[in-house]
Amino acid sequence: MTDTARARKLADRIQVVVAQTLERRIKDPRLGFVTITDTRVTGDLREATVFYTVFGDDAEREATAAALESAKGVLRSEVGKQTGVRFTPSLTFVADALPDTARTIDHLLDQVRVSDAAVRTAAAGAQYAGEADPYKVPAADRDAADEDE
């Protein structure tokens, strides 16, 4: 039976340890401007997936990925020292797709704004296709309604 609260706490601690170690201890010149966005640990606490983003172009992202892979051993040993768990989880680094997804959503929202503006412009001078009251009332009901008033 897995303890999700413990896995969540360990994931949060791993995220902090990795971020601090990257900032203070790893001096690889290939390492760009990295942000550790999320960490997930499996239920058995044996594997940790660390999500990161890199500010820059594709070449800087690839260089940072290579630098993280080469520093994986140092980062794992630091995680083991600072967390105090019996088995130090193996680390896997995954580039976070969040910035790309956000860019796609922004692009789609821009398209919707343009489409809404076109609909608003078309609706400004529009008139009803038929009469103002499209519901037809039989003459007998209309006369009865007039008598009630």
BAKEKE-558156 format. One record per atom (N, C-alpha, C): residue number from 1; residue in three letters; chain; atom name; x, y, z. Coordinates in steps of 0.02 Angstrom, whole numbers. Each point is the difference from the previous one (the first is absolute). Layout:
BEGIN
+-----+------+-----+------+--------+--------+--------+
: seq : type : mol : atom :     px :     py :     pz :
+-----+------+-----+------+--------+--------+--------+
: NUM :  Ala :   A :   CA :      X :      Y :      Z :
...
+-----+------+-----+------+--------+--------+--------+
***
This chain:
BEGIN
+-----+------+-----+------+--------+--------+--------+
: seq : type : mol : atom :     px :     py :     pz :
+-----+------+-----+------+--------+--------+--------+
:   1 :  Met :   A :    N :     42 :    -59 :      0 :
:   1 :  Met :   A :   CA :    -42 :     59 :      0 :
:   1 :  Met :   A :    C :     45 :     62 :      0 :
:   2 :  Thr :   A :    N :    -14 :     46 :    -44 :
:   2 :  Thr :   A :   CA :     42 :     59 :     -7 :
:   2 :  Thr :   A :    C :    -27 :     57 :     42 :
:   3 :  Asp :   A :    N :     47 :     40 :     24 :
:   3 :  Asp :   A :   CA :    -18 :     59 :     40 :
:   3 :  Asp :   A :    C :     11 :     60 :    -45 :
:   4 :  Thr :   A :    N :    -54 :     26 :    -29 :
:   4 :  Thr :   A :   CA :      7 :     56 :    -47 :
:   4 :  Thr :   A :    C :     23 :     64 :     34 :
:   5 :  Ala :   A :    N :    -17 :     10 :     62 :
:   5 :  Ala :   A :   CA :     22 :     60 :     35 :
:   5 :  Ala :   A :    C :     76 :     -1 :      9 :
:   6 :  Arg :   A :    N :     27 :    -58 :     15 :
:   6 :  Arg :   A :   CA :     73 :     -6 :      8 :
:   6 :  Arg :   A :    C :     35 :     10 :    -67 :
:   7 :  Ala :   A :    N :    -28 :    -28 :    -53 :
:   7 :  Ala :   A :   CA :     29 :      9 :    -67 :
:   7 :  Ala :   A :    C :     -2 :     73 :    -20 :
:   8 :  Arg :   A :    N :    -54 :     33 :     16 :
:   8 :  Arg :   A :   CA :     -7 :     71 :    -17 :
:   8 :  Arg :   A :    C :     51 :     43 :     38 :
:   9 :  Lys :   A :    N :      8 :    -15 :     65 :
:   9 :  Lys :   A :   CA :     49 :     37 :     40 :
:   9 :  Lys :   A :    C :     71 :    -12 :    -25 :
:  10 :  Leu :   A :    N :     15 :    -62 :    -18 :
:  10 :  Leu :   A :   CA :     66 :    -16 :    -26 :
:  10 :  Leu :   A :    C :     11 :     35 :    -67 :
:  11 :  Ala :   A :    N :    -51 :      2 :    -42 :
:  11 :  Ala :   A :   CA :      6 :     33 :    -65 :
:  11 :  Ala :   A :    C :     13 :     75 :     10 :
:  12 :  Asp :   A :    N :    -34 :     31 :     47 :
:  12 :  Asp :   A :   CA :     11 :     71 :     13 :
:  12 :  Asp :   A :    C :     71 :     12 :     25 :
:  13 :  Arg :   A :    N :     24 :    -44 :     44 :
:  13 :  Arg :   A :   CA :     68 :      8 :     27 :
:  13 :  Arg :   A :    C :     52 :    -11 :    -55 :
:  14 :  Ile :   A :    N :    -11 :    -49 :    -43 :
:  14 :  Ile :   A :   CA :     47 :    -12 :    -56 :
:  14 :  Ile :   A :    C :      2 :     60 :    -46 :
:  15 :  Gln :   A :    N :    -56 :     31 :    -13 :
:  15 :  Gln :   A :   CA :     -3 :     59 :    -43 :
:  15 :  Gln :   A :    C :     44 :     56 :     29 :
:  16 :  Val :   A :    N :     -6 :     12 :     64 :
:  16 :  Val :   A :   CA :     39 :     52 :     33 :
:  16 :  Val :   A :    C :     75 :    -17 :     -1 :
:  17 :  Val :   A :    N :     16 :    -62 :     16 :
:  17 :  Val :   A :   CA :     70 :    -21 :      3 :
:  17 :  Val :   A :    C :     33 :      6 :    -69 :
:  18 :  Val :   A :    N :    -34 :    -24 :    -51 :
:  18 :  Val :   A :   CA :     28 :      3 :    -68 :
:  18 :  Val :   A :    C :      9 :     72 :    -22 :
:  19 :  Ala :   A :    N :    -49 :     43 :     13 :
:  19 :  Ala :   A :   CA :      5 :     70 :    -20 :
:  19 :  Ala :   A :    C :     58 :     35 :     36 :
:  20 :  Gln :   A :    N :      6 :    -12 :     64 :
:  20 :  Gln :   A :   CA :     55 :     31 :     37 :
:  20 :  Gln :   A :    C :     68 :    -26 :    -21 :
:  21 :  Thr :   A :    N :      4 :    -65 :    -13 :
:  21 :  Thr :   A :   CA :     64 :    -29 :    -22 :
:  21 :  Thr :   A :    C :     19 :     26 :    -68 :
:  22 :  Leu :   A :    N :    -47 :      6 :    -45 :
:  22 :  Leu :   A :   CA :     15 :     27 :    -67 :
:  22 :  Leu :   A :    C :     24 :     72 :      5 :
:  23 :  Glu :   A :    N :    -29 :     37 :     46 :
:  23 :  Glu :   A :   CA :     17 :     71 :      7 :
:  23 :  Glu :   A :    C :     69 :      9 :     33 :
:  24 :  Arg :   A :    N :     15 :    -40 :     51 :
:  24 :  Arg :   A :   CA :     59 :     12 :     40 :
:  24 :  Arg :   A :    C :     60 :    -44 :    -17 :
:  25 :  Arg :   A :    N :    -12 :    -62 :    -20 :
:  25 :  Arg :   A :   CA :     55 :    -47 :     -4 :
:  25 :  Arg :   A :    C :     20 :    -20 :    -70 :
:  26 :  Ile :   A :    N :    -47 :     -4 :    -46 :
:  26 :  Ile :   A :   CA :     16 :    -23 :    -68 :
:  26 :  Ile :   A :    C :     24 :     61 :    -40 :
:  27 :  Lys :   A :    N :     61 :     -6 :    -26 :
:  27 :  Lys :   A :   CA :     31 :     56 :    -36 :
:  27 :  Lys :   A :    C :     11 :    -17 :    -74 :
:  28 :  Asp :   A :    N :    -44 :    -39 :    -28 :
:  28 :  Asp :   A :   CA :      6 :    -19 :    -71 :
:  28 :  Asp :   A :    C :    -18 :     59 :    -44 :
:  29 :  Pro :   A :    N :     43 :     19 :    -47 :
:  29 :  Pro :   A :   CA :    -16 :     58 :    -43 :
:  29 :  Pro :   A :    C :    -58 :    -14 :    -48 :
:  30 :  Arg :   A :    N :    -14 :    -63 :    -13 :
:  30 :  Arg :   A :   CA :    -57 :    -16 :    -45 :
:  30 :  Arg :   A :    C :    -67 :     12 :     34 :
:  31 :  Leu :   A :    N :      1 :      4 :     66 :
:  31 :  Leu :   A :   CA :    -61 :      8 :     38 :
:  31 :  Leu :   A :    C :    -26 :     71 :     -9 :
:  32 :  Gly :   A :    N :    -58 :      6 :    -33 :
:  32 :  Gly :   A :   CA :    -30 :     65 :    -12 :
:  32 :  Gly :   A :    C :    -41 :     24 :     58 :
:  33 :  Phe :   A :    N :    -44 :     46 :    -13 :
:  33 :  Phe :   A :   CA :    -46 :     26 :     51 :
:  33 :  Phe :   A :    C :    -55 :    -51 :     10 :
:  34 :  Val :   A :    N :      8 :    -43 :     51 :
:  34 :  Val :   A :   CA :    -44 :    -57 :     12 :
:  34 :  Val :   A :    C :    -47 :     15 :     58 :
:  35 :  Thr :   A :    N :    -63 :    -19 :     -8 :
:  35 :  Thr :   A :   CA :    -49 :      4 :     53 :
:  35 :  Thr :   A :    C :    -29 :    -70 :     11 :
:  36 :  Ile :   A :    N :      3 :    -24 :     61 :
:  36 :  Ile :   A :   CA :    -30 :    -65 :     17 :
:  36 :  Ile :   A :    C :    -74 :     14 :     14 :
:  37 :  Thr :   A :    N :    -44 :    -25 :    -43 :
:  37 :  Thr :   A :   CA :    -71 :     16 :      5 :
:  37 :  Thr :   A :    C :    -39 :    -50 :     42 :
:  38 :  Asp :   A :    N :     18 :    -64 :     -3 :
:  38 :  Asp :   A :   CA :    -39 :    -50 :     36 :
:  38 :  Asp :   A :    C :     42 :    -62 :     10 :
:  39 :  Thr :   A :    N :    -18 :    -40 :     50 :
:  39 :  Thr :   A :   CA :     33 :    -64 :     12 :
:  39 :  Thr :   A :    C :    -54 :    -49 :     20 :
:  40 :  Arg :   A :    N :      4 :    -59 :    -28 :
:  40 :  Arg :   A :   CA :    -48 :    -53 :     16 :
:  40 :  Arg :   A :    C :     39 :    -63 :     20 :
:  41 :  Val :   A :    N :    -23 :    -31 :     54 :
:  41 :  Val :   A :   CA :     32 :    -61 :     25 :
:  41 :  Val :   A :    C :    -49 :    -56 :     -5 :
:  42 :  Thr :   A :    N :     24 :    -60 :    -19 :
:  42 :  Thr :   A :   CA :    -44 :    -58 :     -5 :
:  42 :  Thr :   A :    C :    -22 :    -20 :     71 :
:  43 :  Gly :   A :    N :    -51 :    -40 :      4 :
:  43 :  Gly :   A :   CA :    -28 :    -21 :     64 :
:  43 :  Gly :   A :    C :     49 :    -39 :     43 :
:  44 :  Asp :   A :    N :     46 :    -37 :    -31 :
:  44 :  Asp :   A :   CA :     49 :    -38 :     39 :
:  44 :  Asp :   A :    C :     62 :     41 :     16 :
:  45 :  Leu :   A :    N :      1 :     64 :    -18 :
:  45 :  Leu :   A :   CA :     53 :     47 :     15 :
:  45 :  Leu :   A :    C :     68 :    -20 :    -31 :
:  46 :  Arg :   A :    N :     -2 :    -37 :    -55 :
:  46 :  Arg :   A :   CA :     62 :    -23 :    -32 :
:  46 :  Arg :   A :    C :     21 :     43 :    -59 :
:  47 :  Glu :   A :    N :    -47 :     35 :    -31 :
:  47 :  Glu :   A :   CA :     16 :     40 :    -59 :
:  47 :  Glu :   A :    C :    -31 :     69 :      7 :
:  48 :  Ala :   A :    N :     38 :     51 :    -20 :
:  48 :  Ala :   A :   CA :    -24 :     68 :      2 :
:  48 :  Ala :   A :    C :      9 :     31 :    -69 :
:  49 :  Thr :   A :    N :    -53 :     32 :    -24 :
:  49 :  Thr :   A :   CA :      3 :     35 :    -64 :
:  49 :  Thr :   A :    C :      1 :     74 :     15 :
:  50 :  Val :   A :    N :     51 :     34 :    -24 :
:  50 :  Val :   A :   CA :      9 :     71 :     12 :
:  50 :  Val :   A :    C :    -14 :     37 :    -65 :
:  51 :  Phe :   A :    N :    -50 :     45 :      2 :
:  51 :  Phe :   A :   CA :    -19 :     39 :    -58 :
:  51 :  Phe :   A :    C :     35 :     68 :      4 :
:  52 :  Tyr :   A :    N :     26 :     22 :    -56 :
:  52 :  Tyr :   A :   CA :     36 :     64 :     -1 :
:  52 :  Tyr :   A :    C :    -15 :     39 :    -64 :
:  53 :  Thr :   A :    N :     11 :     65 :      3 :
:  53 :  Thr :   A :   CA :     -5 :     42 :    -59 :
:  53 :  Thr :   A :    C :     66 :     37 :     -7 :
:  54 :  Val :   A :    N :     15 :     19 :    -62 :
:  54 :  Val :   A :   CA :     61 :     36 :    -14 :
:  54 :  Val :   A :    C :    -18 :     62 :    -40 :
:  55 :  Phe :   A :    N :     26 :     57 :     21 :
:  55 :  Phe :   A :   CA :    -11 :     61 :    -37 :
:  55 :  Phe :   A :    C :     53 :      4 :    -55 :
:  56 :  Gly :   A :    N :    -23 :      1 :    -62 :
:  56 :  Gly :   A :   CA :     47 :      4 :    -56 :
:  56 :  Gly :   A :    C :    -25 :    -38 :    -60 :
:  57 :  Asp :   A :    N :     44 :     -7 :    -49 :
:  57 :  Asp :   A :   CA :    -19 :    -34 :    -62 :
:  57 :  Asp :   A :    C :     12 :    -75 :      5 :
:  58 :  Asp :   A :    N :    -11 :    -35 :    -55 :
:  58 :  Asp :   A :   CA :      6 :    -73 :      0 :
:  58 :  Asp :   A :    C :     70 :    -24 :     15 :
:  59 :  Ala :   A :    N :     51 :     36 :    -23 :
:  59 :  Ala :   A :   CA :     69 :    -21 :     14 :
:  59 :  Ala :   A :    C :     15 :      3 :     75 :
:  60 :  Glu :   A :    N :    -24 :     52 :     33 :
:  60 :  Glu :   A :   CA :     10 :      6 :     72 :
:  60 :  Glu :   A :    C :    -39 :    -54 :     38 :
:  61 :  Arg :   A :    N :    -58 :    -18 :    -25 :
:  61 :  Arg :   A :   CA :    -39 :    -53 :     32 :
:  61 :  Arg :   A :    C :     36 :    -67 :     -5 :
:  62 :  Glu :   A :    N :     28 :    -14 :    -59 :
:  62 :  Glu :   A :   CA :     36 :    -63 :     -9 :
:  62 :  Glu :   A :    C :     63 :     -2 :     43 :
:  63 :  Ala :   A :    N :     36 :     56 :      4 :
:  63 :  Ala :   A :   CA :     60 :      3 :     41 :
:  63 :  Ala :   A :    C :    -17 :     -8 :     74 :
:  64 :  Thr :   A :    N :    -54 :     29 :     22 :
:  64 :  Thr :   A :   CA :    -21 :     -7 :     69 :
:  64 :  Thr :   A :    C :    -21 :    -71 :     16 :
:  65 :  Ala :   A :    N :    -35 :    -32 :    -48 :
:  65 :  Ala :   A :   CA :    -19 :    -70 :     10 :
:  65 :  Ala :   A :    C :     62 :    -44 :      8 :
:  66 :  Ala :   A :    N :     51 :     11 :    -40 :
:  66 :  Ala :   A :   CA :     62 :    -38 :      5 :
:  66 :  Ala :   A :    C :     35 :     14 :     67 :
:  67 :  Ala :   A :    N :      0 :     63 :     22 :
:  67 :  Ala :   A :   CA :     32 :     18 :     64 :
:  67 :  Ala :   A :    C :    -37 :    -33 :     58 :
:  68 :  Leu :   A :    N :    -66 :     -2 :     -2 :
:  68 :  Leu :   A :   CA :    -38 :    -32 :     54 :
:  68 :  Leu :   A :    C :     13 :    -75 :      2 :
:  69 :  Glu :   A :    N :      5 :    -31 :    -58 :
:  69 :  Glu :   A :   CA :     15 :    -72 :     -2 :
:  69 :  Glu :   A :    C :     70 :    -14 :     29 :
:  70 :  Ser :   A :    N :     48 :     44 :    -15 :
:  70 :  Ser :   A :   CA :     67 :    -13 :     27 :
:  70 :  Ser :   A :    C :      4 :     15 :     75 :
:  71 :  Ala :   A :    N :    -42 :     43 :     25 :
:  71 :  Ala :   A :   CA :      0 :     17 :     72 :
:  71 :  Ala :   A :    C :    -48 :    -42 :     40 :
:  72 :  Lys :   A :    N :    -30 :    -50 :    -31 :
:  72 :  Lys :   A :   CA :    -51 :    -40 :     33 :
:  72 :  Lys :   A :    C :     27 :    -35 :     62 :
:  73 :  Gly :   A :    N :     60 :    -25 :     -2 :
:  73 :  Gly :   A :   CA :     30 :    -36 :     57 :
:  73 :  Gly :   A :    C :     11 :     47 :     59 :
:  74 :  Val :   A :    N :     27 :     59 :    -12 :
:  74 :  Val :   A :   CA :     11 :     48 :     53 :
:  74 :  Val :   A :    C :    -66 :     21 :     31 :
:  75 :  Leu :   A :    N :    -50 :     12 :    -43 :
:  75 :  Leu :   A :   CA :    -66 :     21 :     25 :
:  75 :  Leu :   A :    C :    -32 :    -56 :     42 :
:  76 :  Arg :   A :    N :      6 :    -62 :    -22 :
:  76 :  Arg :   A :   CA :    -30 :    -55 :     36 :
:  76 :  Arg :   A :    C :     34 :     -9 :     68 :
:  77 :  Ser :   A :    N :     65 :      6 :      2 :
:  77 :  Ser :   A :   CA :     34 :     -7 :     65 :
:  77 :  Ser :   A :    C :    -19 :     56 :     47 :
:  78 :  Glu :   A :    N :     -8 :     60 :    -26 :
:  78 :  Glu :   A :   CA :    -21 :     56 :     42 :
:  78 :  Glu :   A :    C :    -72 :    -10 :     25 :
:  79 :  Val :   A :    N :    -43 :    -26 :    -43 :
:  79 :  Val :   A :   CA :    -69 :    -16 :     21 :
:  79 :  Val :   A :    C :      2 :    -52 :     56 :
:  80 :  Gly :   A :    N :     42 :    -51 :     -7 :
:  80 :  Gly :   A :   CA :      6 :    -51 :     52 :
:  80 :  Gly :   A :    C :     24 :     28 :     66 :
:  81 :  Lys :   A :    N :     48 :     45 :     -2 :
:  81 :  Lys :   A :   CA :     26 :     30 :     62 :
:  81 :  Lys :   A :    C :    -52 :     43 :     34 :
:  82 :  Gln :   A :    N :    -37 :     39 :    -38 :
:  82 :  Gln :   A :   CA :    -46 :     49 :     31 :
:  82 :  Gln :   A :    C :    -69 :    -27 :     16 :
:  83 :  Thr :   A :    N :    -20 :    -56 :    -30 :
:  83 :  Thr :   A :   CA :    -67 :    -26 :     14 :
:  83 :  Thr :   A :    C :      2 :    -53 :     55 :
:  84 :  Gly :   A :    N :     53 :    -38 :      5 :
:  84 :  Gly :   A :   CA :      5 :    -50 :     53 :
:  84 :  Gly :   A :    C :    -44 :    -61 :    -11 :
:  85 :  Val :   A :    N :    -22 :    -14 :    -61 :
:  85 :  Val :   A :   CA :    -40 :    -60 :    -12 :
:  85 :  Val :   A :    C :     46 :    -60 :     -7 :
:  86 :  Arg :   A :    N :    -27 :    -59 :     11 :
:  86 :  Arg :   A :   CA :     40 :    -61 :     -2 :
:  86 :  Arg :   A :    C :     26 :    -13 :    -71 :
:  87 :  Phe :   A :    N :    -41 :      8 :    -48 :
:  87 :  Phe :   A :   CA :     20 :    -11 :    -70 :
:  87 :  Phe :   A :    C :     -8 :     66 :    -37 :
:  88 :  Thr :   A :    N :     55 :     26 :    -27 :
:  88 :  Thr :   A :   CA :     -2 :     63 :    -37 :
:  88 :  Thr :   A :    C :    -31 :    -13 :    -68 :
:  89 :  Pro :   A :    N :    -52 :     37 :    -18 :
:  89 :  Pro :   A :   CA :    -32 :    -13 :    -65 :
:  89 :  Pro :   A :    C :     45 :     18 :    -58 :
:  90 :  Ser :   A :    N :     -6 :    -38 :    -54 :
:  90 :  Ser :   A :   CA :     36 :     17 :    -61 :
:  90 :  Ser :   A :    C :    -35 :     60 :    -32 :
:  91 :  Leu :   A :    N :     40 :     45 :    -29 :
:  91 :  Leu :   A :   CA :    -27 :     62 :    -28 :
:  91 :  Leu :   A :    C :     -5 :     -6 :    -76 :
:  92 :  Thr :   A :    N :    -56 :     24 :    -26 :
:  92 :  Thr :   A :   CA :    -10 :      5 :    -72 :
:  92 :  Thr :   A :    C :    -21 :     72 :    -14 :
:  93 :  Phe :   A :    N :     35 :     32 :    -46 :
:  93 :  Phe :   A :   CA :    -14 :     69 :    -17 :
:  93 :  Phe :   A :    C :    -41 :      3 :    -64 :
:  94 :  Val :   A :    N :    -56 :     37 :      3 :
:  94 :  Val :   A :   CA :    -45 :      6 :    -57 :
:  94 :  Val :   A :    C :    -13 :     74 :    -12 :
:  95 :  Ala :   A :    N :     10 :     22 :    -62 :
:  95 :  Ala :   A :   CA :    -15 :     69 :    -17 :
:  95 :  Ala :   A :    C :    -75 :     11 :      5 :
:  96 :  Asp :   A :    N :    -20 :     50 :     37 :
:  96 :  Asp :   A :   CA :    -71 :     14 :     12 :
:  96 :  Asp :   A :    C :    -30 :     31 :    -63 :
:  97 :  Ala :   A :    N :    -58 :    -24 :    -20 :
:  97 :  Ala :   A :   CA :    -35 :     24 :    -60 :
:  97 :  Ala :   A :    C :    -44 :     60 :     15 :
:  98 :  Leu :   A :    N :      1 :     24 :     61 :
:  98 :  Leu :   A :   CA :    -44 :     55 :     20 :
:  98 :  Leu :   A :    C :      9 :     63 :    -42 :
:  99 :  Pro :   A :    N :     61 :     24 :    -13 :
:  99 :  Pro :   A :   CA :      7 :     61 :    -41 :
:  99 :  Pro :   A :    C :    -28 :     -9 :    -71 :
: 100 :  Asp :   A :    N :     12 :    -59 :    -30 :
: 100 :  Asp :   A :   CA :    -27 :    -12 :    -67 :
: 100 :  Asp :   A :    C :    -76 :     -2 :      0 :
: 101 :  Thr :   A :    N :    -28 :    -31 :     51 :
: 101 :  Thr :   A :   CA :    -73 :     -3 :      6 :
: 101 :  Thr :   A :    C :    -29 :     70 :     10 :
: 102 :  Ala :   A :    N :     33 :     40 :     41 :
: 102 :  Ala :   A :   CA :    -23 :     69 :     12 :
: 102 :  Ala :   A :    C :      3 :     41 :    -64 :
: 103 :  Arg :   A :    N :     53 :     -9 :    -40 :
: 103 :  Arg :   A :   CA :      5 :     35 :    -63 :
: 103 :  Arg :   A :    C :    -57 :    -20 :    -48 :
: 104 :  Thr :   A :    N :    -15 :    -64 :     -2 :
: 104 :  Thr :   A :   CA :    -55 :    -24 :    -43 :
: 104 :  Thr :   A :    C :    -66 :     29 :     23 :
: 105 :  Ile :   A :    N :    -12 :      1 :     65 :
: 105 :  Ile :   A :   CA :    -63 :     28 :     25 :
: 105 :  Ile :   A :    C :     -5 :     74 :    -15 :
: 106 :  Asp :   A :    N :     56 :     37 :      7 :
: 106 :  Asp :   A :   CA :      0 :     71 :    -17 :
: 106 :  Asp :   A :    C :    -16 :     11 :    -73 :
: 107 :  His :   A :    N :     28 :    -42 :    -43 :
: 107 :  His :   A :   CA :    -13 :      6 :    -72 :
: 107 :  His :   A :    C :    -75 :    -13 :    -15 :
: 108 :  Leu :   A :    N :    -28 :    -51 :     32 :
: 108 :  Leu :   A :   CA :    -71 :    -16 :    -11 :
: 108 :  Leu :   A :    C :    -44 :     56 :     26 :
: 109 :  Leu :   A :    N :     18 :     30 :     57 :
: 109 :  Leu :   A :   CA :    -39 :     56 :     26 :
: 109 :  Leu :   A :    C :      3 :     61 :    -46 :
: 110 :  Asp :   A :    N :     58 :     11 :    -31 :
: 110 :  Asp :   A :   CA :      5 :     55 :    -49 :
: 110 :  Asp :   A :    C :    -46 :    -12 :    -59 :
: 111 :  Gln :   A :    N :     -3 :    -62 :    -24 :
: 111 :  Gln :   A :   CA :    -45 :    -17 :    -56 :
: 111 :  Gln :   A :    C :    -73 :     11 :     20 :
: 112 :  Val :   A :    N :    -18 :    -17 :     61 :
: 112 :  Val :   A :   CA :    -69 :      8 :     23 :
: 112 :  Val :   A :    C :    -17 :     74 :      6 :
: 113 :  Arg :   A :    N :     47 :     41 :     22 :
: 113 :  Arg :   A :   CA :    -12 :     72 :      4 :
: 113 :  Arg :   A :    C :    -14 :     30 :    -68 :
: 114 :  Val :   A :    N :     39 :    -20 :    -50 :
: 114 :  Val :   A :   CA :    -11 :     24 :    -68 :
: 114 :  Val :   A :    C :    -68 :    -23 :    -26 :
: 115 :  Ser :   A :    N :    -17 :    -63 :     13 :
: 115 :  Ser :   A :   CA :    -64 :    -26 :    -21 :
: 115 :  Ser :   A :    C :    -58 :     36 :     34 :
: 116 :  Asp :   A :    N :      6 :     12 :     66 :
: 116 :  Asp :   A :   CA :    -52 :     37 :     36 :
: 116 :  Asp :   A :    C :     -8 :     71 :    -25 :
: 117 :  Ala :   A :    N :     55 :     32 :    -18 :
: 117 :  Ala :   A :   CA :     -4 :     68 :    -27 :
: 117 :  Ala :   A :    C :    -37 :      0 :    -67 :
: 118 :  Ala :   A :    N :     12 :    -51 :    -42 :
: 118 :  Ala :   A :   CA :    -34 :     -4 :    -64 :
: 118 :  Ala :   A :    C :    -75 :    -12 :     11 :
: 119 :  Val :   A :    N :    -18 :    -42 :     47 :
: 119 :  Val :   A :   CA :    -71 :    -13 :     14 :
: 119 :  Val :   A :    C :    -33 :     64 :     29 :
: 120 :  Arg :   A :    N :     35 :     36 :     43 :
: 120 :  Arg :   A :   CA :    -26 :     61 :     29 :
: 120 :  Arg :   A :    C :    -12 :     52 :    -55 :
: 121 :  Thr :   A :    N :     46 :      6 :    -47 :
: 121 :  Thr :   A :   CA :     -7 :     47 :    -55 :
: 121 :  Thr :   A :    C :    -59 :    -18 :    -44 :
: 122 :  Ala :   A :    N :     -9 :    -64 :    -15 :
: 122 :  Ala :   A :   CA :    -55 :    -23 :    -41 :
: 122 :  Ala :   A :    C :    -67 :     10 :     35 :
: 123 :  Ala :   A :    N :     -1 :     -8 :     66 :
: 123 :  Ala :   A :   CA :    -62 :      6 :     37 :
: 123 :  Ala :   A :    C :    -20 :     72 :     13 :
: 124 :  Ala :   A :    N :     45 :     47 :    -10 :
: 124 :  Ala :   A :   CA :    -15 :     70 :     15 :
: 124 :  Ala :   A :    C :    -56 :     28 :    -44 :
: 125 :  Gly :   A :    N :      0 :    -15 :    -63 :
: 125 :  Gly :   A :   CA :    -51 :     25 :    -45 :
: 125 :  Gly :   A :    C :    -52 :    -51 :    -19 :
: 126 :  Ala :   A :    N :     -4 :    -55 :     36 :
: 126 :  Ala :   A :   CA :    -46 :    -54 :    -18 :
: 126 :  Ala :   A :    C :    -71 :     15 :     22 :
: 127 :  Gln :   A :    N :    -47 :    -29 :    -37 :
: 127 :  Gln :   A :   CA :    -71 :      6 :     18 :
: 127 :  Gln :   A :    C :    -29 :    -70 :      2 :
: 128 :  Tyr :   A :    N :    -60 :     -5 :     30 :
: 128 :  Tyr :   A :   CA :    -33 :    -64 :      3 :
: 128 :  Tyr :   A :    C :    -16 :    -24 :    -71 :
: 129 :  Ala :   A :    N :      3 :    -65 :    -10 :
: 129 :  Ala :   A :   CA :    -14 :    -28 :    -65 :
: 129 :  Ala :   A :    C :    -75 :      2 :    -15 :
: 130 :  Gly :   A :    N :    -42 :     -3 :     50 :
: 130 :  Gly :   A :   CA :    -72 :      1 :    -10 :
: 130 :  Gly :   A :    C :    -30 :     58 :     38 :
: 131 :  Glu :   A :    N :    -60 :    -11 :     26 :
: 131 :  Glu :   A :   CA :    -33 :     52 :     38 :
: 131 :  Glu :   A :    C :     32 :      7 :     69 :
: 132 :  Ala :   A :    N :    -16 :     54 :     35 :
: 132 :  Ala :   A :   CA :     27 :     10 :     66 :
: 132 :  Ala :   A :    C :    -26 :    -53 :     49 :
: 133 :  Asp :   A :    N :    -64 :    -20 :     -8 :
: 133 :  Asp :   A :   CA :    -28 :    -53 :     42 :
: 133 :  Asp :   A :    C :    -11 :    -61 :    -45 :
: 134 :  Pro :   A :    N :     46 :    -48 :      2 :
: 134 :  Pro :   A :   CA :     -3 :    -56 :    -47 :
: 134 :  Pro :   A :    C :    -54 :    -51 :     18 :
: 135 :  Tyr :   A :    N :    -30 :      5 :     58 :
: 135 :  Tyr :   A :   CA :    -50 :    -48 :     20 :
: 135 :  Tyr :   A :    C :    -69 :     22 :    -24 :
: 136 :  Lys :   A :    N :    -31 :    -41 :    -38 :
: 136 :  Lys :   A :   CA :    -67 :     14 :    -27 :
: 136 :  Lys :   A :    C :    -53 :    -19 :     51 :
: 137 :  Val :   A :    N :    -47 :     45 :     12 :
: 137 :  Val :   A :   CA :    -54 :    -13 :     47 :
: 137 :  Val :   A :    C :    -64 :     -5 :    -40 :
: 138 :  Pro :   A :    N :    -38 :    -53 :     10 :
: 138 :  Pro :   A :   CA :    -64 :     -6 :    -36 :
: 138 :  Pro :   A :    C :    -45 :     59 :     16 :
: 139 :  Ala :   A :    N :    -43 :     18 :    -48 :
: 139 :  Ala :   A :   CA :    -42 :     59 :      7 :
: 139 :  Ala :   A :    C :    -46 :     -5 :     60 :
: 140 :  Ala :   A :    N :    -28 :    -59 :     15 :
: 140 :  Ala :   A :   CA :    -46 :     -9 :     56 :
: 140 :  Ala :   A :    C :     36 :     15 :     66 :
: 141 :  Asp :   A :    N :     62 :    -24 :      7 :
: 141 :  Asp :   A :   CA :     38 :     12 :     62 :
: 141 :  Asp :   A :    C :     19 :     74 :      5 :
: 142 :  Arg :   A :    N :     13 :     32 :    -56 :
: 142 :  Arg :   A :   CA :     20 :     71 :      0 :
: 142 :  Arg :   A :    C :    -59 :     43 :     22 :
: 143 :  Asp :   A :    N :    -61 :    -17 :    -26 :
: 143 :  Asp :   A :   CA :    -59 :     37 :     20 :
: 143 :  Asp :   A :    C :    -15 :    -10 :     75 :
: 144 :  Ala :   A :    N :     10 :    -61 :     25 :
: 144 :  Ala :   A :   CA :    -13 :    -13 :     71 :
: 144 :  Ala :   A :    C :     49 :     37 :     43 :
: 145 :  Ala :   A :    N :     62 :      5 :    -21 :
: 145 :  Ala :   A :   CA :     50 :     36 :     38 :
: 145 :  Ala :   A :    C :    -15 :     74 :      1 :
: 146 :  Asp :   A :    N :    -27 :     28 :    -57 :
: 146 :  Asp :   A :   CA :    -18 :     71 :     -3 :
: 146 :  Asp :   A :    C :    -58 :     15 :     47 :
: 147 :  Glu :   A :    N :    -49 :    -46 :      5 :
: 147 :  Glu :   A :   CA :    -58 :     10 :     44 :
: 147 :  Glu :   A :    C :     21 :     -1 :     74 :
: 148 :  Asp :   A :    N :     50 :    -41 :     18 :
: 148 :  Asp :   A :   CA :     23 :     -4 :     69 :
: 148 :  Asp :   A :    C :     33 :     65 :     23 :
: 149 :  Glu :   A :    N :     29 :     35 :    -45 :
: 149 :  Glu :   A :   CA :     35 :     61 :     18 :
: 149 :  Glu :   A :    C :    -48 :     55 :      4 :
+-----+------+-----+------+--------+--------+--------+
***
